[in-house]
Every structure is written in C-alpha cells, then in structure tokens.
Amino acid sequence: MTNSAVTECPRCKCTELGLGKQGGYGNVHPVNKMSIGTEVEHKLCTNCGFIIESYVKNPPKFKNTLK
C-alpha cells in the first residue's frame, strides 16, 4: 500500500483520490526468474482518472533481477 503524502491530483486539483489494482494478464513479472508475477497498484484521481503513482504489490519478487 502507498504511503505517499500526495493528497491532491496534480492535473485537476481534485482531493478525492482512490486506489486500484491491475492484475491478471497485467501483472508484472521479473525478467530473469520464473514467477507468476505480482499485481500493480495505482493511486489515482477519482475525478479525471489521472494515475498519480504506480507500484508493484510484492516488490521482493524483483530482488537480484539486475544481475
């Protein structure tokens, strides 16, 4: 989950933000490991739909992937 201090949409200035997830075939997979991947979560504006930030739900799956 996000711990970002962003409380306002930079695009439309709306303060009603939401959290959504992208799963299924939209999962992110490590490039050099066999893995089912992990969901991507998005903090977004509920007014204009602007995605403020995105992050993977399970970041440890990506350790040692740049070697």
N, CA, C and O atoms as a Tripos MOL2 file, in Angstrom:
@<TRIPOS>MOLECULE
protein
  268   267    67     0     0
PROTEIN
NO_CHARGES

@<TRIPOS>ATOM
      1 N           0.8420   -1.1830    0.0000 N.3       1 MET1
      2 CA          0.0000    0.0000    0.0000 C.3       1 MET1
      3 C           0.8820    1.2390    0.0000 C.2       1 MET1
      4 O           2.0020    1.2170    0.5100 O.2       1 MET1
      5 N           0.3800    2.2890   -0.5620 N.am      2 THR2
      6 CA          1.1300    3.5290   -0.6760 C.3       2 THR2
      7 C           1.2020    4.2810    0.6500 C.2       2 THR2
      8 O           0.2760    4.2270    1.4600 O.2       2 THR2
      9 N           2.2880    4.9650    0.8530 N.am      3 ASN3
     10 CA          2.4070    5.8580    1.9960 C.3       3 ASN3
     11 C           2.8120    7.2380    1.5070 C.2       3 ASN3
     12 O           3.4550    8.0030    2.2260 O.2       3 ASN3
     13 N           2.4310    7.5420    0.2870 N.am      4 SER4
     14 CA          2.7190    8.8200   -0.3330 C.3       4 SER4
     15 C           1.9100    9.9270    0.3400 C.2       4 SER4
     16 O           0.7780    9.7160    0.7740 O.2       4 SER4
     17 N           2.5190   11.1100    0.4150 N.am      5 ALA5
     18 CA          1.8520   12.2510    1.0190 C.3       5 ALA5
     19 C           0.9700   13.0030    0.0210 C.2       5 ALA5
     20 O           0.3750   14.0190    0.3810 O.2       5 ALA5
     21 N           0.8730   12.5340   -1.2130 N.am      6 VAL6
     22 CA          0.0650   13.2100   -2.2260 C.3       6 VAL6
     23 C          -1.4070   13.1230   -1.8350 C.2       6 VAL6
     24 O          -1.9390   12.0320   -1.6300 O.2       6 VAL6
     25 N          -2.0530   14.2660   -1.7350 N.am      7 THR7
     26 CA         -3.4680   14.3090   -1.3450 C.3       7 THR7
     27 C          -4.3240   15.0400   -2.3730 C.2       7 THR7
     28 O          -5.5300   15.2010   -2.1840 O.2       7 THR7
     29 N          -3.6950   15.4840   -3.4650 N.am      8 GLU8
     30 CA         -4.4080   16.2550   -4.4850 C.3       8 GLU8
     31 C          -3.9090   15.8520   -5.8650 C.2       8 GLU8
     32 O          -2.7130   15.6390   -6.0620 O.2       8 GLU8
     33 N          -4.8240   15.7470   -6.8140 N.am      9 CYS9
     34 CA         -4.4580   15.4220   -8.1830 C.3       9 CYS9
     35 C          -3.6710   16.5830   -8.8000 C.2       9 CYS9
     36 O          -4.1390   17.7210   -8.7730 O.2       9 CYS9
     37 N          -2.4910   16.3150   -9.3530 N.am     10 PRO10
     38 CA         -1.7180   17.3970   -9.9780 C.3      10 PRO10
     39 C          -2.3330   17.8990  -11.2800 C.2      10 PRO10
     40 O          -1.9660   18.9680  -11.7670 O.2      10 PRO10
     41 N          -3.2510   17.1470  -11.8350 N.am     11 ARG11
     42 CA         -3.8630   17.5260  -13.1090 C.3      11 ARG11
     43 C          -5.1020   18.4050  -12.9240 C.2      11 ARG11
     44 O          -5.2120   19.4590  -13.5500 O.2      11 ARG11
     45 N          -6.0490   17.9720  -12.0550 N.am     12 CYS12
     46 CA         -7.3060   18.7160  -11.9260 C.3      12 CYS12
     47 C          -7.5290   19.2900  -10.5260 C.2      12 CYS12
     48 O          -8.5290   19.9670  -10.2890 O.2      12 CYS12
     49 N          -6.6150   19.0260   -9.6050 N.am     13 LYS13
     50 CA         -6.6500   19.5350   -8.2280 C.3      13 LYS13
     51 C          -7.7350   18.9040   -7.3610 C.2      13 LYS13
     52 O          -7.9940   19.3950   -6.2630 O.2      13 LYS13
     53 N          -8.3690   17.8400   -7.8190 N.am     14 CYS14
     54 CA         -9.3650   17.1260   -7.0210 C.3      14 CYS14
     55 C          -8.6670   16.4840   -5.8220 C.2      14 CYS14
     56 O          -7.5230   16.0410   -5.9280 O.2      14 CYS14
     57 N          -9.3530   16.4360   -4.6930 N.am     15 THR15
     58 CA         -8.7740   15.8190   -3.4920 C.3      15 THR15
     59 C          -9.3750   14.4490   -3.1930 C.2      15 THR15
     60 O          -9.0460   13.8400   -2.1750 O.2      15 THR15
     61 N         -10.2450   13.9630   -4.0610 N.am     16 GLU16
     62 CA        -10.8320   12.6410   -3.8740 C.3      16 GLU16
     63 C         -10.0320   11.6250   -4.6850 C.2      16 GLU16
     64 O         -10.2810   11.4210   -5.8730 O.2      16 GLU16
     65 N          -9.0640   10.9910   -4.0170 N.am     17 LEU17
     66 CA         -8.1920   10.0290   -4.6660 C.3      17 LEU17
     67 C          -8.6440    8.6170   -4.3190 C.2      17 LEU17
     68 O          -9.3260    8.4090   -3.3160 O.2      17 LEU17
     69 N          -8.2700    7.6590   -5.1350 N.am     18 GLY18
     70 CA         -8.6410    6.2710   -4.9100 C.3      18 GLY18
     71 C          -7.4650    5.3490   -5.1710 C.2      18 GLY18
     72 O          -6.4260    5.7750   -5.6770 O.2      18 GLY18
     73 N          -7.6370    4.0840   -4.8220 N.am     19 LEU19
     74 CA         -6.6080    3.0750   -5.0220 C.3      19 LEU19
     75 C          -7.2020    1.9540   -5.8450 C.2      19 LEU19
     76 O          -8.2680    1.4340   -5.5140 O.2      19 LEU19
     77 N          -6.5260    1.5770   -6.9110 N.am     20 GLY20
     78 CA         -6.9820    0.4890   -7.7640 C.3      20 GLY20
     79 C          -5.8660   -0.5060   -7.9840 C.2      20 GLY20
     80 O          -4.7030   -0.2110   -7.7080 O.2      20 GLY20
     81 N          -6.2110   -1.6880   -8.4830 N.am     21 LYS21
     82 CA         -5.1790   -2.6800   -8.7560 C.3      21 LYS21
     83 C          -5.3340   -3.2240  -10.1650 C.2      21 LYS21
     84 O          -6.4380   -3.3220  -10.7000 O.2      21 LYS21
     85 N          -4.2150   -3.5670  -10.7400 N.am     22 GLN22
     86 CA         -4.1560   -4.1500  -12.0700 C.3      22 GLN22
     87 C          -3.5990   -5.5520  -11.8810 C.2      22 GLN22
     88 O          -2.4610   -5.7140  -11.4420 O.2      22 GLN22
     89 N          -4.3810   -6.5500  -12.2050 N.am     23 GLY23
     90 CA         -3.9560   -7.9270  -12.0010 C.3      23 GLY23
     91 C          -4.1560   -8.7470  -13.2680 C.2      23 GLY23
     92 O          -4.2660   -8.2030  -14.3670 O.2      23 GLY23
     93 N          -4.2000  -10.0570  -13.0950 N.am     24 GLY24
     94 CA         -4.3950  -10.9490  -14.2370 C.3      24 GLY24
     95 C          -3.2580  -10.8540  -15.2200 C.2      24 GLY24
     96 O          -2.0960  -10.9910  -14.8360 O.2      24 GLY24
     97 N          -3.5610  -10.6250  -16.4710 N.am     25 TYR25
     98 CA         -2.5290  -10.5350  -17.5080 C.3      25 TYR25
     99 C          -1.7560   -9.2240  -17.4330 C.2      25 TYR25
    100 O          -0.7710   -9.0500  -18.1510 O.2      25 TYR25
    101 N          -2.1820   -8.3010  -16.5770 N.am     26 GLY26
    102 CA         -1.4720   -7.0420  -16.3840 C.3      26 GLY26
    103 C          -0.4260   -7.1110  -15.2860 C.2      26 GLY26
    104 O           0.1890   -6.0990  -14.9490 O.2      26 GLY26
    105 N          -0.2170   -8.3060  -14.7190 N.am     27 ASN27
    106 CA          0.7960   -8.4650  -13.6820 C.3      27 ASN27
    107 C           2.1880   -8.1510  -14.2250 C.2      27 ASN27
    108 O           2.4360   -8.2600  -15.4260 O.2      27 ASN27
    109 N           3.0860   -7.7620  -13.3300 N.am     28 VAL28
    110 CA          4.4770   -7.5150  -13.6780 C.3      28 VAL28
    111 C           5.2820   -8.7320  -13.2450 C.2      28 VAL28
    112 O           5.0960   -9.2540  -12.1460 O.2      28 VAL28
    113 N           6.1870   -9.1800  -14.1280 N.am     29 HIS29
    114 CA          6.9770  -10.3770  -13.8850 C.3      29 HIS29
    115 C           8.4630  -10.0340  -13.8870 C.2      29 HIS29
    116 O           8.8970   -9.2230  -14.7050 O.2      29 HIS29
    117 N           9.2590  -10.6310  -12.9910 N.am     30 PRO30
    118 CA         10.7130  -10.4370  -13.0510 C.3      30 PRO30
    119 C          11.2600  -10.9860  -14.3700 C.2      30 PRO30
    120 O          10.7860  -12.0120  -14.8600 O.2      30 PRO30
    121 N          12.2510  -10.3090  -14.9430 N.am     31 VAL31
    122 CA         12.7620  -10.7100  -16.2560 C.3      31 VAL31
    123 C          13.5960  -11.9790  -16.2330 C.2      31 VAL31
    124 O          13.6280  -12.6930  -17.2350 O.2      31 VAL31
    125 N          14.2680  -12.2890  -15.1400 N.am     32 ASN32
    126 CA         15.1600  -13.4360  -15.1440 C.3      32 ASN32
    127 C          14.7760  -14.5100  -14.1210 C.2      32 ASN32
    128 O          15.6220  -15.3010  -13.7030 O.2      32 ASN32
    129 N          13.5160  -14.5380  -13.7240 N.am     33 LYS33
    130 CA         13.0460  -15.5260  -12.7560 C.3      33 LYS33
    131 C          11.7210  -16.0960  -13.2330 C.2      33 LYS33
    132 O          10.9370  -15.4130  -13.8920 O.2      33 LYS33
    133 N          11.4830  -17.3470  -12.8940 N.am     34 MET34
    134 CA         10.1640  -17.9310  -13.1370 C.3      34 MET34
    135 C           9.2620  -17.4640  -12.0010 C.2      34 MET34
    136 O           9.5590  -17.7070  -10.8310 O.2      34 MET34
    137 N           8.1800  -16.8040  -12.3350 N.am     35 SER35
    138 CA          7.3040  -16.2440  -11.3140 C.3      35 SER35
    139 C           5.9260  -16.0100  -11.9040 C.2      35 SER35
    140 O           5.7870  -15.7570  -13.1000 O.2      35 SER35
    141 N           4.9220  -16.0960  -11.0680 N.am     36 ILE36
    142 CA          3.5690  -15.7740  -11.5250 C.3      36 ILE36
    143 C           3.3420  -14.2680  -11.5580 C.2      36 ILE36
    144 O           2.2880  -13.8020  -11.9910 O.2      36 ILE36
    145 N           4.3310  -13.5110  -11.1010 N.am     37 GLY37
    146 CA          4.2330  -12.0600  -11.1350 C.3      37 GLY37
    147 C           3.5050  -11.5050   -9.9360 C.2      37 GLY37
    148 O           3.1730  -12.2270   -8.9960 O.2      37 GLY37
    149 N           3.2660  -10.2250   -9.9830 N.am     38 THR38
    150 CA          2.5860   -9.5330   -8.8940 C.3      38 THR38
    151 C           1.7010   -8.4260   -9.4540 C.2      38 THR38
    152 O           1.9740   -7.8750  -10.5210 O.2      38 THR38
    153 N           0.6560   -8.1160   -8.7330 N.am     39 GLU39
    154 CA         -0.2680   -7.0670   -9.1560 C.3      39 GLU39
    155 C           0.4120   -5.7020   -9.0870 C.2      39 GLU39
    156 O           1.3720   -5.5030   -8.3430 O.2      39 GLU39
    157 N          -0.1020   -4.7830   -9.8680 N.am     40 VAL40
    158 CA          0.3290   -3.3920   -9.8250 C.3      40 VAL40
    159 C          -0.8030   -2.5980   -9.1970 C.2      40 VAL40
    160 O          -1.9600   -2.7330   -9.5950 O.2      40 VAL40
    161 N          -0.4680   -1.7710   -8.2140 N.am     41 GLU41
    162 CA         -1.4660   -0.9040   -7.5900 C.3      41 GLU41
    163 C          -1.2570    0.5150   -8.0830 C.2      41 GLU41
    164 O          -0.1280    0.9430   -8.3230 O.2      41 GLU41
    165 N          -2.3650    1.2460   -8.2330 N.am     42 HIS42
    166 CA         -2.3250    2.6120   -8.7410 C.3      42 HIS42
    167 C          -3.0770    3.5370   -7.7910 C.2      42 HIS42
    168 O          -4.2040    3.2440   -7.3900 O.2      42 HIS42
    169 N          -2.4510    4.6510   -7.4340 N.am     43 LYS43
    170 CA         -3.1590    5.7290   -6.7350 C.3      43 LYS43
    171 C          -3.6370    6.6630   -7.8350 C.2      43 LYS43
    172 O          -2.8380    7.1340   -8.6450 O.2      43 LYS43
    173 N          -4.9420    6.9340   -7.8680 N.am     44 LEU44
    174 CA         -5.4950    7.6890   -8.9870 C.3      44 LEU44
    175 C          -6.5460    8.6960   -8.5510 C.2      44 LEU44
    176 O          -7.1010    8.6190   -7.4540 O.2      44 LEU44
    177 N          -6.7960    9.6300   -9.4340 N.am     45 CYS45
    178 CA         -7.8140   10.6480   -9.2000 C.3      45 CYS45
    179 C          -9.1810   10.0780   -9.5810 C.2      45 CYS45
    180 O          -9.3510    9.5440  -10.6770 O.2      45 CYS45
    181 N         -10.1470   10.1920   -8.6780 N.am     46 THR46
    182 CA        -11.4900    9.6790   -8.9600 C.3      46 THR46
    183 C         -12.3020   10.6440   -9.8190 C.2      46 THR46
    184 O         -13.4210   10.3210  -10.2180 O.2      46 THR46
    185 N         -11.7550   11.8170  -10.1060 N.am     47 ASN47
    186 CA        -12.4530   12.7880  -10.9440 C.3      47 ASN47
    187 C         -12.0350   12.6730  -12.4110 C.2      47 ASN47
    188 O         -12.8800   12.4930  -13.2890 O.2      47 ASN47
    189 N         -10.7340   12.7760  -12.6740 N.am     48 CYS48
    190 CA        -10.2750   12.7920  -14.0700 C.3      48 CYS48
    191 C          -9.5900   11.4920  -14.4870 C.2      48 CYS48
    192 O          -9.3280   11.2960  -15.6740 O.2      48 CYS48
    193 N          -9.2930   10.5980  -13.5390 N.am     49 GLY49
    194 CA         -8.6840    9.3170  -13.8650 C.3      49 GLY49
    195 C          -7.1720    9.3280  -13.9670 C.2      49 GLY49
    196 O          -6.5740    8.3080  -14.3080 O.2      49 GLY49
    197 N          -6.5470   10.4430  -13.6850 N.am     50 PHE50
    198 CA         -5.0900   10.5490  -13.7610 C.3      50 PHE50
    199 C          -4.4370    9.5850  -12.7730 C.2      50 PHE50
    200 O          -4.8060    9.5640  -11.5990 O.2      50 PHE50
    201 N          -3.4770    8.7920  -13.2320 N.am     51 ILE51
    202 CA         -2.7410    7.8910  -12.3460 C.3      51 ILE51
    203 C          -1.5920    8.6790  -11.7230 C.2      51 ILE51
    204 O          -0.6790    9.1270  -12.4180 O.2      51 ILE51
    205 N          -1.6520    8.8380  -10.4150 N.am     52 ILE52
    206 CA         -0.6810    9.6500   -9.6980 C.3      52 ILE52
    207 C           0.5930    8.8710   -9.4250 C.2      52 ILE52
    208 O           1.6900    9.4120   -9.5610 O.2      52 ILE52
    209 N           0.4640    7.6060   -9.0390 N.am     53 GLU53
    210 CA          1.6300    6.7630   -8.8140 C.3      53 GLU53
    211 C           1.2460    5.3080   -8.9950 C.2      53 GLU53
    212 O           0.0850    4.9320   -8.8280 O.2      53 GLU53
    213 N           2.2170    4.5070   -9.3330 N.am     54 SER54
    214 CA          2.0150    3.0720   -9.5090 C.3      54 SER54
    215 C           3.1480    2.3310   -8.8220 C.2      54 SER54
    216 O           4.2730    2.8260   -8.7530 O.2      54 SER54
    217 N           2.8520    1.1570   -8.3210 N.am     55 TYR55
    218 CA          3.8700    0.3590   -7.6650 C.3      55 TYR55
    219 C           3.4350   -1.0920   -7.6540 C.2      55 TYR55
    220 O           2.2410   -1.3860   -7.7110 O.2      55 TYR55
    221 N           4.3990   -2.0070   -7.5800 N.am     56 VAL56
    222 CA          4.0710   -3.4230   -7.5150 C.3      56 VAL56
    223 C           3.7090   -3.7840   -6.0780 C.2      56 VAL56
    224 O           4.2550   -3.2280   -5.1250 O.2      56 VAL56
    225 N           2.7820   -4.7230   -5.9450 N.am     57 LYS57
    226 CA          2.2900   -5.1110   -4.6280 C.3      57 LYS57
    227 C           3.3120   -5.9450   -3.8540 C.2      57 LYS57
    228 O           3.3280   -5.9070   -2.6230 O.2      57 LYS57
    229 N           4.1650   -6.6970   -4.5530 N.am     58 ASN58
    230 CA          5.1110   -7.5830   -3.9010 C.3      58 ASN58
    231 C           6.5390   -7.3170   -4.4290 C.2      58 ASN58
    232 O           7.0580   -8.1140   -5.2100 O.2      58 ASN58
    233 N           7.1720   -6.2180   -4.0150 N.am     59 PRO59
    234 CA          8.4760   -5.8580   -4.5580 C.3      59 PRO59
    235 C           9.6070   -6.8540   -4.3050 C.2      59 PRO59
    236 O          10.5310   -6.8970   -5.1170 O.2      59 PRO59
    237 N           9.6020   -7.6600   -3.2370 N.am     60 PRO60
    238 CA         10.7110   -8.6100   -3.0570 C.3      60 PRO60
    239 C          10.8860   -9.6030   -4.2100 C.2      60 PRO60
    240 O          11.9660  -10.1720   -4.3680 O.2      60 PRO60
    241 N           9.8440   -9.8200   -5.0160 N.am     61 LYS61
    242 CA          9.9750  -10.7200   -6.1670 C.3      61 LYS61
    243 C          11.0210  -10.2340   -7.1580 C.2      61 LYS61
    244 O          11.4760  -11.0120   -7.9970 O.2      61 LYS61
    245 N          11.4090   -8.9820   -7.0830 N.am     62 PHE62
    246 CA         12.3130   -8.3880   -8.0690 C.3      62 PHE62
    247 C          13.7520   -8.2470   -7.5640 C.2      62 PHE62
    248 O          14.5960   -7.6590   -8.2410 O.2      62 PHE62
    249 N          14.0290   -8.7880   -6.3750 N.am     63 LYS63
    250 CA         15.3970   -8.7400   -5.8510 C.3      63 LYS63
    251 C          16.3120   -9.5740   -6.7550 C.2      63 LYS63
    252 O          15.9330  -10.6410   -7.2370 O.2      63 LYS63
    253 N          17.5070   -9.0620   -6.9670 N.am     64 ASN64
    254 CA         18.5320   -9.7340   -7.7800 C.3      64 ASN64
    255 C          18.1290   -9.9220   -9.2420 C.2      64 ASN64
    256 O          18.5770  -10.8760   -9.8790 O.2      64 ASN64
    257 N          17.3090   -9.0520   -9.7780 N.am     65 THR65
    258 CA         16.9240   -9.1660  -11.1850 C.3      65 THR65
    259 C          17.7990   -8.3190  -12.1070 C.2      65 THR65
    260 O          17.6680   -8.4100  -13.3270 O.2      65 THR65
    261 N          18.6760   -7.5080  -11.5530 N.am     66 LEU66
    262 CA         19.5670   -6.6730  -12.3790 C.3      66 LEU66
    263 C          20.9500   -7.2870  -12.5260 C.2      66 LEU66
    264 O          21.8460   -6.6460  -13.0760 O.2      66 LEU66
    265 N          21.1440   -8.4840  -12.0610 N.am     67 LYS67
    266 CA         22.4570   -9.1290  -12.1640 C.3      67 LYS67
    267 C          22.6370   -9.7850  -13.5010 C.2      67 LYS67
    268 O          23.6850  -10.3760  -13.7620 O.2      67 LYS67
@<TRIPOS>BOND
     1     1     2 1
     2     2     3 1
     3     3     4 2
     4     3     5 am
     5     5     6 1
     6     6     7 1
     7     7     8 2
     8     7     9 am
     9     9    10 1
    10    10    11 1
    11    11    12 2
    12    11    13 am
    13    13    14 1
    14    14    15 1
    15    15    16 2
    16    15    17 am
    17    17    18 1
    18    18    19 1
    19    19    20 2
    20    19    21 am
    21    21    22 1
    22    22    23 1
    23    23    24 2
    24    23    25 am
    25    25    26 1
    26    26    27 1
    27    27    28 2
    28    27    29 am
    29    29    30 1
    30    30    31 1
    31    31    32 2
    32    31    33 am
    33    33    34 1
    34    34    35 1
    35    35    36 2
    36    35    37 am
    37    37    38 1
    38    38    39 1
    39    39    40 2
    40    39    41 am
    41    41    42 1
    42    42    43 1
    43    43    44 2
    44    43    45 am
    45    45    46 1
    46    46    47 1
    47    47    48 2
    48    47    49 am
    49    49    50 1
    50    50    51 1
    51    51    52 2
    52    51    53 am
    53    53    54 1
    54    54    55 1
    55    55    56 2
    56    55    57 am
    57    57    58 1
    58    58    59 1
    59    59    60 2
    60    59    61 am
    61    61    62 1
    62    62    63 1
    63    63    64 2
    64    63    65 am
    65    65    66 1
    66    66    67 1
    67    67    68 2
    68    67    69 am
    69    69    70 1
    70    70    71 1
    71    71    72 2
    72    71    73 am
    73    73    74 1
    74    74    75 1
    75    75    76 2
    76    75    77 am
    77    77    78 1
    78    78    79 1
    79    79    80 2
    80    79    81 am
    81    81    82 1
    82    82    83 1
    83    83    84 2
    84    83    85 am
    85    85    86 1
    86    86    87 1
    87    87    88 2
    88    87    89 am
    89    89    90 1
    90    90    91 1
    91    91    92 2
    92    91    93 am
    93    93    94 1
    94    94    95 1
    95    95    96 2
    96    95    97 am
    97    97    98 1
    98    98    99 1
    99    99   100 2
   100    99   101 am
   101   101   102 1
   102   102   103 1
   103   103   104 2
   104   103   105 am
   105   105   106 1
   106   106   107 1
   107   107   108 2
   108   107   109 am
   109   109   110 1
   110   110   111 1
   111   111   112 2
   112   111   113 am
   113   113   114 1
   114   114   115 1
   115   115   116 2
   116   115   117 am
   117   117   118 1
   118   118   119 1
   119   119   120 2
   120   119   121 am
   121   121   122 1
   122   122   123 1
   123   123   124 2
   124   123   125 am
   125   125   126 1
   126   126   127 1
   127   127   128 2
   128   127   129 am
   129   129   130 1
   130   130   131 1
   131   131   132 2
   132   131   133 am
   133   133   134 1
   134   134   135 1
   135   135   136 2
   136   135   137 am
   137   137   138 1
   138   138   139 1
   139   139   140 2
   140   139   141 am
   141   141   142 1
   142   142   143 1
   143   143   144 2
   144   143   145 am
   145   145   146 1
   146   146   147 1
   147   147   148 2
   148   147   149 am
   149   149   150 1
   150   150   151 1
   151   151   152 2
   152   151   153 am
   153   153   154 1
   154   154   155 1
   155   155   156 2
   156   155   157 am
   157   157   158 1
   158   158   159 1
   159   159   160 2
   160   159   161 am
   161   161   162 1
   162   162   163 1
   163   163   164 2
   164   163   165 am
   165   165   166 1
   166   166   167 1
   167   167   168 2
   168   167   169 am
   169   169   170 1
   170   170   171 1
   171   171   172 2
   172   171   173 am
   173   173   174 1
   174   174   175 1
   175   175   176 2
   176   175   177 am
   177   177   178 1
   178   178   179 1
   179   179   180 2
   180   179   181 am
   181   181   182 1
   182   182   183 1
   183   183   184 2
   184   183   185 am
   185   185   186 1
   186   186   187 1
   187   187   188 2
   188   187   189 am
   189   189   190 1
   190   190   191 1
   191   191   192 2
   192   191   193 am
   193   193   194 1
   194   194   195 1
   195   195   196 2
   196   195   197 am
   197   197   198 1
   198   198   199 1
   199   199   200 2
   200   199   201 am
   201   201   202 1
   202   202   203 1
   203   203   204 2
   204   203   205 am
   205   205   206 1
   206   206   207 1
   207   207   208 2
   208   207   209 am
   209   209   210 1
   210   210   211 1
   211   211   212 2
   212   211   213 am
   213   213   214 1
   214   214   215 1
   215   215   216 2
   216   215   217 am
   217   217   218 1
   218   218   219 1
   219   219   220 2
   220   219   221 am
   221   221   222 1
   222   222   223 1
   223   223   224 2
   224   223   225 am
   225   225   226 1
   226   226   227 1
   227   227   228 2
   228   227   229 am
   229   229   230 1
   230   230   231 1
   231   231   232 2
   232   231   233 am
   233   233   234 1
   234   234   235 1
   235   235   236 2
   236   235   237 am
   237   237   238 1
   238   238   239 1
   239   239   240 2
   240   239   241 am
   241   241   242 1
   242   242   243 1
   243   243   244 2
   244   243   245 am
   245   245   246 1
   246   246   247 1
   247   247   248 2
   248   247   249 am
   249   249   250 1
   250   250   251 1
   251   251   252 2
   252   251   253 am
   253   253   254 1
   254   254   255 1
   255   255   256 2
   256   255   257 am
   257   257   258 1
   258   258   259 1
   259   259   260 2
   260   259   261 am
   261   261   262 1
   262   262   263 1
   263   263   264 2
   264   263   265 am
   265   265   266 1
   266   266   267 1
   267   267   268 2
@<TRIPOS>SUBSTRUCTURE
     1 MET1         2 RESIDUE 1 A MET
     2 THR2         6 RESIDUE 1 A THR
     3 ASN3        10 RESIDUE 1 A ASN
     4 SER4        14 RESIDUE 1 A SER
     5 ALA5        18 RESIDUE 1 A ALA
     6 VAL6        22 RESIDUE 1 A VAL
     7 THR7        26 RESIDUE 1 A THR
     8 GLU8        30 RESIDUE 1 A GLU
     9 CYS9        34 RESIDUE 1 A CYS
    10 PRO10       38 RESIDUE 1 A PRO
    11 ARG11       42 RESIDUE 1 A ARG
    12 CYS12       46 RESIDUE 1 A CYS
    13 LYS13       50 RESIDUE 1 A LYS
    14 CYS14       54 RESIDUE 1 A CYS
    15 THR15       58 RESIDUE 1 A THR
    16 GLU16       62 RESIDUE 1 A GLU
    17 LEU17       66 RESIDUE 1 A LEU
    18 GLY18       70 RESIDUE 1 A GLY
    19 LEU19       74 RESIDUE 1 A LEU
    20 GLY20       78 RESIDUE 1 A GLY
    21 LYS21       82 RESIDUE 1 A LYS
    22 GLN22       86 RESIDUE 1 A GLN
    23 GLY23       90 RESIDUE 1 A GLY
    24 GLY24       94 RESIDUE 1 A GLY
    25 TYR25       98 RESIDUE 1 A TYR
    26 GLY26      102 RESIDUE 1 A GLY
    27 ASN27      106 RESIDUE 1 A ASN
    28 VAL28      110 RESIDUE 1 A VAL
    29 HIS29      114 RESIDUE 1 A HIS
    30 PRO30      118 RESIDUE 1 A PRO
    31 VAL31      122 RESIDUE 1 A VAL
    32 ASN32      126 RESIDUE 1 A ASN
    33 LYS33      130 RESIDUE 1 A LYS
    34 MET34      134 RESIDUE 1 A MET
    35 SER35      138 RESIDUE 1 A SER
    36 ILE36      142 RESIDUE 1 A ILE
    37 GLY37      146 RESIDUE 1 A GLY
    38 THR38      150 RESIDUE 1 A THR
    39 GLU39      154 RESIDUE 1 A GLU
    40 VAL40      158 RESIDUE 1 A VAL
    41 GLU41      162 RESIDUE 1 A GLU
    42 HIS42      166 RESIDUE 1 A HIS
    43 LYS43      170 RESIDUE 1 A LYS
    44 LEU44      174 RESIDUE 1 A LEU
    45 CYS45      178 RESIDUE 1 A CYS
    46 THR46      182 RESIDUE 1 A THR
    47 ASN47      186 RESIDUE 1 A ASN
    48 CYS48      190 RESIDUE 1 A CYS
    49 GLY49      194 RESIDUE 1 A GLY
    50 PHE50      198 RESIDUE 1 A PHE
    51 ILE51      202 RESIDUE 1 A ILE
    52 ILE52      206 RESIDUE 1 A ILE
    53 GLU53      210 RESIDUE 1 A GLU
    54 SER54      214 RESIDUE 1 A SER
    55 TYR55      218 RESIDUE 1 A TYR
    56 VAL56      222 RESIDUE 1 A VAL
    57 LYS57      226 RESIDUE 1 A LYS
    58 ASN58      230 RESIDUE 1 A ASN
    59 PRO59      234 RESIDUE 1 A PRO
    60 PRO60      238 RESIDUE 1 A PRO
    61 LYS61      242 RESIDUE 1 A LYS
    62 PHE62      246 RESIDUE 1 A PHE
    63 LYS63      250 RESIDUE 1 A LYS
    64 ASN64      254 RESIDUE 1 A ASN
    65 THR65      258 RESIDUE 1 A THR
    66 LEU66      262 RESIDUE 1 A LEU
    67 LYS67      266 RESIDUE 1 A LYS
